[in-house]
Amino acid sequence: MSQASSAPFVDLSLGDGECIVLGQLRINVMHTPGHTRDSMCLRVENRLFTGDTLLMGATGRTDLPTGDPDALYESLFNRILKLDPELEVYPAHEYKGRDHSTLAQEREENPRLQKRARSEFVEMMRSLNLSMPTHLTEALRTNLSGGKTVAQLLADATAIVPFMSLAELKAHSDARDPELIVLDVRECDAYVEGHVPGARLLPRGQLELRVNEELPDPTRRILTVCEFGRISTLAAATLRQLGFQRVIALDGGMKAWREAGFPVVTGQSPS
C-alpha cells in the first residue's frame, strides 16, 4: 500500500517512484492522490493499473474522506495524462464488459477529462452530488484501523454463545421455570410494547454498569432476548466474558416470537 495510508497490518508500504520486482516484471508506483490521499497507480510494462483514480469514462469521486479534487486534477493532468498515450488503462472497475482502454481514448472520450482547466474540473467534481456508498462508515473504519465489522463481531459472539429455540422458551415460560432468567436487552419502550412473560428488562447499553446489581449470581442460567436475535447474541457474549458461563440467547428474537403467535406481555417491568 501507499506510504500515505494509515491502514495497519500492511506488509509493504510503497512510495512514489519506487518499484516492486517480481521475477522479470517491474511494478512501478505512482502516488496519485485525489480520490483518497493514499491513491496510487501501478505501471507494469504497457499497462497502467489506475485503481479509482482514472476510470473508463469517469474518474474516482472526491467527496469521500481524504478526497481532494485539486489533488485529483494534479494527479490526472500533470502526471497520468503525460504518460505514453498508448498505455493500456486497467481501472478498479470494468464497464459493460470492457476491462481496459488506453490513455489516448480516455483523454479524448472521457467526459470528466474534457474539463481541462483546473477551476472547471474542481467545480465539476464538487457538484457531482453522488449518493454515499452502502456501509461506507464501517468500511472506512475497518480498512483504516483494522477494526472489526459488525458481521465479524456477531460471528465471534455466535461462536461462543449457545441458543435456545422459540419452542423451548415457550415450554419454560408455560412452566414458569424459576431456574431460567429471561433477560430482555432491548430499550425500555420496546420492552413496554411487548415482552416474553416473566422477562426482566436490562438494556444492552446499561449491561456492564448494572450487571452486578441485577445479576448477583453468576451461576444462574440466563437467556438474553432482543428484537431480531443479534443484540441479544452480543449481550450474551459479553456476559460470558464477564463470567456468566450459563448464558444463552434466544434464536430469532421477539419478532420471531410474535410471529409464532406466542404470548406477549405489555407494560412496564416490575420494580
C-alpha positions in Angstrom: 0.0 0.0 0.0 1.0 3.6 -0.3 3.1 5.2 2.4 0.4 7.8 2.7 -2.0 5.2 4.0 -2.6 4.9 7.8 -4.0 1.4 7.5 -2.4 -1.1 9.9 -1.2 -4.7 9.1 0.4 -3.6 5.8 3.2 -5.9 4.7 4.9 -3.4 2.4 4.4 0.4 2.2 5.4 2.0 -1.1 6.5 5.5 -2.0 6.1 7.4 -5.3 8.7 6.3 -7.8 9.5 3.1 -6.1 9.0 -0.3 -7.7 8.3 -4.0 -6.8 10.4 -6.7 -8.5 8.6 -9.9 -9.4 10.8 -12.1 -11.5 11.3 -10.2 -14.8 8.5 -7.8 -14.0 9.0 -4.3 -12.6 5.9 -2.8 -11.0 6.3 1.0 -10.8 4.5 3.0 -8.3 2.9 6.4 -8.8 1.3 8.2 -5.9 -1.8 9.8 -7.4 -3.9 11.3 -4.6 -7.3 12.8 -5.2 -9.9 10.0 -4.8 -8.2 9.4 -1.5 -4.9 10.8 -0.2 -3.3 7.4 -0.5 -4.5 6.5 -4.0 -1.8 5.1 -6.3 -1.4 3.7 -9.8 0.8 0.8 -10.8 2.6 0.7 -14.1 3.6 -2.7 -15.5 5.2 -2.7 -19.0 2.5 -1.2 -21.3 -0.3 -1.4 -18.7 -1.3 1.2 -16.1 -3.5 -0.1 -13.2 -5.3 3.1 -12.1 -7.4 1.9 -9.2 -10.1 4.5 -8.6 -8.0 7.5 -9.9 -8.9 7.1 -13.5 -11.9 5.0 -14.7 -13.2 4.3 -18.1 -15.3 7.3 -19.0 -15.0 8.7 -15.5 -12.7 9.4 -12.6 -12.8 8.5 -8.9 -15.1 10.6 -6.8 -13.5 13.1 -4.4 -16.3 13.6 -1.8 -15.3 10.7 0.4 -12.9 11.2 3.4 -9.5 12.4 2.4 -10.7 13.0 -1.2 -9.4 16.2 -2.8 -10.5 17.5 -6.3 -7.4 19.7 -6.6 -5.1 16.8 -5.9 -7.0 14.6 -8.4 -6.6 17.3 -11.1 -2.9 17.3 -10.4 -2.7 13.5 -10.5 -4.6 13.3 -13.7 -3.5 16.2 -15.9 0.0 16.7 -14.6 1.0 13.1 -14.1 -1.1 10.3 -15.6 -2.1 12.1 -18.9 1.6 13.0 -19.5 2.5 9.3 -19.8 2.6 7.4 -23.1 -0.9 7.8 -24.7 -0.8 4.2 -25.9 -0.6 2.8 -22.3 -3.5 0.5 -21.6 -5.6 1.6 -18.7 -6.9 -1.0 -16.3 -9.1 0.6 -13.6 -10.6 -0.9 -10.5 -14.0 -1.3 -12.2 -15.0 -2.7 -15.5 -17.8 -1.2 -17.6 -20.2 -3.1 -19.9 -17.8 -6.0 -20.4 -14.8 -3.7 -21.1 -11.8 -4.3 -18.8 -9.5 -1.7 -20.2 -9.0 1.3 -22.5 -6.0 3.5 -23.4 -4.8 6.9 -22.1 -5.4 8.3 -25.6 -9.0 7.0 -25.5 -9.7 8.4 -22.1 -8.2 11.8 -22.9 -10.4 12.2 -26.0 -13.6 10.4 -24.8 -13.8 10.6 -21.0 -16.3 13.4 -20.2 -14.6 14.4 -17.0 -11.3 14.9 -18.7 -12.7 17.5 -21.1 -12.7 19.9 -18.2 -9.1 20.7 -18.7 -8.9 24.0 -16.7 -8.2 23.3 -13.0 -11.0 25.5 -11.8 -13.6 23.9 -14.1 -12.5 20.4 -13.2 -12.6 21.2 -9.4 -16.1 22.8 -9.7 -17.4 19.8 -11.7 -16.1 17.3 -9.1 -17.6 19.3 -6.2 -21.0 19.4 -7.9 -21.4 15.7 -8.8 -23.8 15.2 -5.8 -23.3 11.4 -5.7 -25.1 9.2 -3.3 -23.0 7.7 -0.5 -21.9 4.0 -0.8 -23.6 1.5 1.4 -21.8 0.7 4.7 -19.2 3.4 4.0 -18.5 4.2 7.6 -18.0 0.6 8.5 -15.7 0.0 5.5 -13.6 3.1 6.3 -13.0 2.3 10.0 -12.3 -1.3 9.2 -9.8 -0.5 6.4 -8.1 2.4 8.2 -7.9 0.9 11.7 -8.2 -2.8 11.3 -11.3 -2.8 13.5 -13.9 -5.5 13.2 -17.1 -5.2 11.2 -20.4 -5.8 12.8 -20.7 -9.1 10.9 -17.3 -10.2 12.4 -18.4 -9.2 15.9 -21.6 -11.2 15.5 -19.7 -14.2 14.1 -17.3 -14.1 17.1 -20.2 -13.9 19.5 -22.1 -16.7 17.8 -19.1 -18.9 18.1 -19.2 -18.7 22.0 -22.9 -18.5 22.7 -25.4 -21.3 22.7 -29.0 -20.6 21.6 -32.5 -21.6 22.8 -35.3 -22.3 20.4 -38.6 -20.5 20.5 -40.4 -23.7 21.3 -38.0 -24.5 24.2 -38.6 -21.0 25.6 -42.3 -21.4 25.3 -42.1 -24.6 27.3 -40.1 -22.9 30.1 -42.4 -19.9 30.0 -45.5 -22.1 30.3 -43.9 -24.0 33.2 -42.9 -20.7 34.9 -39.4 -22.2 35.3 -37.8 -20.4 38.2 -34.4 -21.6 37.2 -34.3 -19.6 34.0 -33.8 -15.8 34.0 -35.2 -14.3 30.8 -33.3 -11.0 30.3 -34.8 -8.6 27.7 -31.9 -6.4 26.5 -33.9 -4.0 24.3 -34.7 -0.4 25.3 -37.5 0.3 27.7 -40.0 1.4 25.1 -39.7 -1.8 23.1 -40.0 -3.8 26.3 -43.1 -2.0 27.3 -44.7 -2.6 23.9 -44.4 -6.3 24.4 -42.1 -8.9 26.0 -41.9 -12.6 26.9 -43.9 -13.3 30.1 -41.7 -13.0 33.1 -38.9 -11.3 31.3 -36.7 -8.8 33.1 -35.5 -5.6 31.5 -31.8 -4.7 31.3 -31.0 -2.7 28.2 -27.8 -3.7 26.4 -26.4 -0.2 26.8 -26.5 -0.5 30.6 -25.5 -4.1 30.8 -21.9 -3.7 32.1 -22.8 -0.9 34.5 -25.8 -2.8 36.2 -24.8 -6.4 35.9 -23.5 -6.8 39.4 -26.7 -5.3 40.8 -29.1 -7.0 38.5 -27.4 -10.4 38.2 -25.6 -11.1 41.5 -25.4 -14.9 41.0 -23.1 -15.8 38.1 -24.1 -19.4 38.3 -27.7 -18.8 37.2 -29.0 -19.8 33.7 -29.8 -16.6 31.8 -31.5 -16.2 28.4 -31.0 -12.9 26.6 -33.7 -11.7 24.3 -33.8 -8.8 21.8 -35.9 -7.9 18.7 -34.0 -9.9 16.0 -31.5 -12.0 17.9 -28.4 -10.0 17.1 -28.1 -7.6 20.1 -29.0 -10.5 22.4 -26.2 -12.6 21.0 -23.7 -9.7 21.6 -25.1 -9.3 25.1 -24.8 -13.0 25.9 -21.2 -13.0 24.6 -20.4 -10.0 26.9 -22.0 -11.8 29.9 -20.0 -14.9 29.2 -16.8 -12.8 29.1 -17.8 -11.4 32.4 -18.1 -14.8 33.9 -21.7 -15.8 33.4 -21.0 -19.2 31.8 -24.6 -20.4 31.6 -25.8 -17.5 29.4 -27.6 -18.4 26.2 -29.5 -16.3 23.6 -32.9 -16.7 22.0 -32.8 -17.9 18.4 -34.9 -15.5 16.4 -35.7 -12.8 18.9 -39.0 -11.2 19.8 -40.0 -10.7 16.1 -40.0 -14.5 15.6 -41.7 -15.0 19.0 -44.6 -12.8 18.0 -44.8 -14.3 14.5 -45.1 -17.7 16.1 -48.2 -16.5 18.0 -46.7 -16.9 21.4 -47.9 -14.8 24.3 -46.7 -11.3 24.8 -47.0 -9.1 28.0 -47.2 -5.3 27.7 -46.4 -2.7 30.3 -43.5 -1.6 32.5 -41.1 -4.1 34.0 -41.7 -5.0 37.7 -39.8 -2.7 40.1 
